[in-house]
Amino acid sequence: MPASQQTDVIEKILHSLSRFFGEGRITPQDFRRAIDLYTSLPFRIQIQVWARLICLQPILKAIEEYIPVTSDRWIDLGCGHGLVSLLVASRRKGTILGVEASPSRFAIAQRAAHGLQDVTFQHGNIAEMSIPPSTTILLIDVLYLFPDDIQQRILINCARALTHNGILLIKDNTTVPRWKYGYTNCEEKLKLLFRAYDTETIKSPNYRTPDSWRHLITQANLQIHAELFIKSPAPYPGIIYVCQNSSHVTL
Ligand SMILES: C[S@@+](CC[C@H](N)C(=O)[O-])C[C@H]1O[C@@H](n2cnc3c(N)ncnc32)[C@H](O)[C@@H]1O
């Protein structure tokens, strides 16, 4: 089968599978574009990217619904292979900076973004860096990798970096329903045990109850505009928070 037909098939399969992880508006064409950006990478990496791609529908949906089209300075903290940054870049105007601590993931993101003007990746530690002023900050499946005090520090730094109407969008996991939490906690513990992220992290995921997430966020001078529980049959208890700096709330 020619390569382009193979990609057609992969694109359709991945798009169908993605519905299992929640509703969203990532189209087959978006899948195609994302798949194409990583085709020069080893097959092992492409599979990791595909596995991530099928989980992103509800996250991109929240971004479409809650981030104003006027947002023009984005930062994606702990951007991994750069997939979310690249999907955002293909749909929105403005610049996007992805920051990643793992040297291998950073290198993959950079390679995937080769030739794209508005997307930049930076190798760095989000717990230590000074976050530049941003209209949108993304923390997608990252905070759980840090102990309490560092989670708090990152959120305080995000609150400070948000511009007047800026929005911080956090996606993480929570502890309900219990069976999803049990599954996700085990899966992630194994990943951390085997150093799946190729960077220093805690040994056990720091997921929180909804009350505890709310408390952490509001303690960082952030106001929660929306709390969204991701509804899907997949065994991941995803939760999304849309936040603004409490000192300049306008939503
Ligand atoms: C579960 S992955 C999520 C990646 C990406 N946000 C996504 O949604 O596809 C968590 C990422 O955070 C990165 N990370 C962990 N600690 C970090 C740190 N201190 N600074 C920057 N990135 C970090 C990991 O290397 C990993 O790529």
PDBQT file of the ligand as one rigid body, heavy atoms in Angstrom, charges set to zero:
ROOT
HETATM    1  C1  LIG A 301       2.263  13.246  30.816  1.00  0.00    +0.000 C 
HETATM    2  S1  LIG A 301       3.387  14.182  29.893  1.00  0.00    +0.000 S 
HETATM    3  C2  LIG A 301       2.293  15.361  29.124  1.00  0.00    +0.000 C 
HETATM    4  C3  LIG A 301       2.923  16.022  27.945  1.00  0.00    +0.000 C 
HETATM    5  C4  LIG A 301       2.072  17.050  27.218  1.00  0.00    +0.000 C 
HETATM    6  N1  LIG A 301       1.680  18.135  28.086  1.00  0.00    +0.000 N 
HETATM    7  C5  LIG A 301       0.859  16.422  26.580  1.00  0.00    +0.000 C 
HETATM    8  O1  LIG A 301      -0.241  16.723  27.022  1.00  0.00    +0.000 OA
HETATM    9  O2  LIG A 301       1.012  15.637  25.648  1.00  0.00    +0.000 OA
HETATM   10  C6  LIG A 301       4.216  15.177  31.125  1.00  0.00    +0.000 C 
HETATM   11  C7  LIG A 301       5.393  15.927  30.563  1.00  0.00    +0.000 C 
HETATM   12  O3  LIG A 301       5.927  16.823  31.537  1.00  0.00    +0.000 OA
HETATM   13  C8  LIG A 301       7.345  16.817  31.405  1.00  0.00    +0.000 C 
HETATM   14  N2  LIG A 301       7.979  17.326  32.630  1.00  0.00    +0.000 N 
HETATM   15  C9  LIG A 301       8.107  16.694  33.828  1.00  0.00    +0.000 A 
HETATM   16  N3  LIG A 301       8.762  17.469  34.717  1.00  0.00    +0.000 NA
HETATM   17  C10 LIG A 301       9.058  18.622  34.071  1.00  0.00    +0.000 A 
HETATM   18  C11 LIG A 301       9.712  19.821  34.456  1.00  0.00    +0.000 A 
HETATM   19  N4  LIG A 301      10.232  19.988  35.694  1.00  0.00    +0.000 N 
HETATM   20  N5  LIG A 301       9.839  20.816  33.548  1.00  0.00    +0.000 NA
HETATM   21  C12 LIG A 301       9.341  20.660  32.278  1.00  0.00    +0.000 A 
HETATM   22  N6  LIG A 301       8.703  19.542  31.864  1.00  0.00    +0.000 NA
HETATM   23  C13 LIG A 301       8.549  18.534  32.735  1.00  0.00    +0.000 A 
HETATM   24  C14 LIG A 301       7.649  15.354  31.147  1.00  0.00    +0.000 C 
HETATM   25  O4  LIG A 301       8.932  15.151  30.619  1.00  0.00    +0.000 OA
HETATM   26  C15 LIG A 301       6.532  14.995  30.166  1.00  0.00    +0.000 C 
HETATM   27  O5  LIG A 301       6.899  15.225  28.844  1.00  0.00    +0.000 OA
ENDROOT
TORSDOF 0
